[in-house]
Amino acid sequence: MKIIRNSKIRLAALAAGLLLPAFGCSGAKPAATVEAAAPVQVQTVRVQSEKVRRTLDLVGTLEGQHEVTVSSEVSGRVIAIHADLGDRVKQGQPLVDIDTKEFVLAIDRQQAALMQVLASLGMAGENDPVPAPEQTSAVRRASADLSDARIAFDRAKALLDKGVVARQVYDSAEARLKASEAAYSSALENVRNQSAQVDNLRAQLALARKKLADTVVRAPFEGTVRARMVEIGQYIKEQGPVVSITTMNPLKLRASIPEQWFPYVGIGAPVELVVEAYDEIFPGKVARVARAIDPQSRTFAIEAEVSNVGEKLRPGLFARVVLTSSRTDDILRVPAAAVISYYGVQKIYTVENGQIREQVVKLGDRFGDVIEVTGGLTTGALIATTELTKIHQGSRVEIKKEN
């Protein structure tokens, strides 16, 4: 029993020796703590207010400065086609020929009717001036008969007064005078009617000749054939479409602008447009501005003139347009790279006393590599532009000096 008790005493002493280092020295220091993270070096930009001219992003369609569908002014059968799709044409160049037989016969008929009336007036040339009625043979003959009847009447009246002739002779002379006066008036009226008929027949003859000339459909201006609507042998009616022609340089751009921009868009405003076919910008200027607002869309229309010297552009192309307005605003702009989007929220990191502060902001227009901030930021704020993935609210930072 003594041996067992002594063994227990030794075990107790050993346990006490092991626990002594932990509890025996109350003044011992704790283990070293982890050092604080080093500040992140970032580059910064100070936000300044600046004046900018507002621009508008638009879409529009390019058209020829002059576009027209040329129609036939006469009816007839197409006998020749001189211009086809894509051909360049000069002003007055023949496009389509129509059969002329009926129109030649119409001219002959009108010419014959005119010459018949001219002959009755004693005229030989188609374009001779119509003489005065008193100079025509019919009126001169009637005038001579009237003079003779008047002389005979005066003689019979004088003899009747002297009692030399019977009353019957006087009455006969008077009747002849009245008949001669009526014949003279009728001759004058007939000549005047024939003169008017000459004018009418000349007009009809000129119209017939015009219709003959219209059998050749010509280009109204220099341009390019955009479409052909007829075939050889086809019978076309008056005002039937024949060929569509458009000009290529300059082109015009049609677009619509929201009504609130009406005071800030005028003639001469610069535009820049791009099309899917080319990786380049084409400049132009506003040439026309509508002075009425469309009540349905609440927009107003503009037309911009775009130079197309090399004819790279084509009528009908869809274009994206940037129009520079006359409106000038004071705005805050920051590098677009400094803006962080997270689940639809835009934030910017500002630097205050070496620490990061998250600022929720509202954005406006973008200008290349910079973007407008319309809310959440003040002039003079210092914002971080680099190491944005390494910092967050409360991060310690140092401003990196540029070499």
Secondary structure as the mmCIF struct_conf table of DSSP 4:
data_model
#
loop_
_struct_conf.conf_type_id
_struct_conf.id
_struct_conf.beg_label_comp_id
_struct_conf.beg_label_asym_id
_struct_conf.beg_label_seq_id
_struct_conf.end_label_comp_id
_struct_conf.end_label_asym_id
_struct_conf.end_label_seq_id
HELX_RH_AL_P HELX_RH_AL_P1 LYS A 2 PHE A 23
BEND BEND1 GLY A 24 GLY A 24
TURN_TY1_P TURN_TY1_P1 SER A 26 GLY A 27
HELX_LH_PP_P HELX_LH_PP_P1 ALA A 28 PRO A 39
STRN STRN1 VAL A 40 VAL A 42
STRN STRN2 THR A 44 ARG A 46
STRN STRN3 SER A 49 GLY A 64
BEND BEND2 GLN A 65 HIS A 66
STRN STRN4 GLU A 67 SER A 71
BEND BEND3 GLU A 73 VAL A 74
STRN STRN5 GLY A 76 ILE A 81
TURN_TY1_P TURN_TY1_P2 LEU A 85 GLY A 86
STRN STRN6 ARG A 88 VAL A 89
TURN_TY1_P TURN_TY1_P3 GLN A 91 GLY A 92
STRN STRN7 PRO A 94 ILE A 98
HELX_RH_AL_P HELX_RH_AL_P2 LYS A 101 SER A 120
TURN_TY1_P TURN_TY1_P4 LEU A 121 GLY A 122
BEND BEND4 GLY A 125 GLY A 125
TURN_TY1_P TURN_TY1_P5 GLU A 126 ASN A 127
HELX_LH_PP_P HELX_LH_PP_P2 ASP A 128 ALA A 132
HELX_RH_3T_P HELX_RH_3T_P1 PRO A 133 GLN A 135
BEND BEND5 THR A 136 THR A 136
HELX_RH_AL_P HELX_RH_AL_P3 SER A 137 LYS A 162
TURN_TY1_P TURN_TY1_P6 GLY A 163 GLY A 163
BEND BEND6 VAL A 165 VAL A 165
HELX_RH_AL_P HELX_RH_AL_P4 ARG A 167 ALA A 213
TURN_TY1_P TURN_TY1_P7 ASP A 214 THR A 215
STRN STRN8 VAL A 216 ARG A 218
BEND BEND7 PRO A 220 GLU A 222
STRN STRN9 GLY A 223 ARG A 228
TURN_TY1_P TURN_TY1_P8 ILE A 232 GLY A 233
STRN STRN10 TYR A 235 ILE A 236
TURN_TY1_P TURN_TY1_P9 GLU A 238 GLN A 239
STRN STRN11 PRO A 241 THR A 246
BEND BEND8 ASN A 249 PRO A 250
STRN STRN12 LEU A 251 PRO A 258
HELX_RH_3T_P HELX_RH_3T_P2 GLU A 259 TYR A 264
TURN_TY1_P TURN_TY1_P10 ILE A 267 GLY A 268
STRN STRN13 PRO A 270 VAL A 274
TURN_TY1_P TURN_TY1_P11 GLU A 276 ALA A 277
BEND BEND9 ASP A 279 GLU A 280
STRN STRN14 PHE A 282 VAL A 289
BEND BEND10 ARG A 291 ALA A 292
STRN STRN15 ASP A 294 ASP A 294
TURN_TY1_P TURN_TY1_P12 PRO A 295 ARG A 298
STRN STRN16 THR A 299 VAL A 306
TURN_TY1_P TURN_TY1_P13 VAL A 309 GLY A 310
BEND BEND11 LEU A 313 LEU A 313
TURN_TY1_P TURN_TY1_P14 PRO A 315 GLY A 316
STRN STRN17 PHE A 318 PRO A 335
HELX_RH_3T_P HELX_RH_3T_P3 ALA A 336 ALA A 338
STRN STRN18 ILE A 340 TYR A 342
TURN_TY1_P TURN_TY1_P15 TYR A 343 GLY A 344
STRN STRN19 VAL A 345 GLU A 352
TURN_TY1_P TURN_TY1_P16 ASN A 353 GLY A 354
STRN STRN20 GLN A 355 VAL A 360
STRN STRN21 LYS A 362 PHE A 367
TURN_TY1_P TURN_TY1_P17 GLY A 368 ASP A 369
STRN STRN22 VAL A 370 GLY A 375
BEND BEND12 GLY A 376 GLY A 376
TURN_TY1_P TURN_TY1_P18 THR A 379 GLY A 380
STRN STRN23 LEU A 382 ALA A 384
BEND BEND13 THR A 386 THR A 386
TURN_TY1_P TURN_TY1_P19 LEU A 388 THR A 389
BEND BEND14 LYS A 390 LYS A 390
TURN_TY1_P TURN_TY1_P20 GLN A 393 GLY A 394
STRN STRN24 ARG A 396 ARG A 396
STRN STRN25 VAL A 397 ILE A 399
HELX_LH_PP_P HELX_LH_PP_P3 LYS A 400 GLU A 402
#
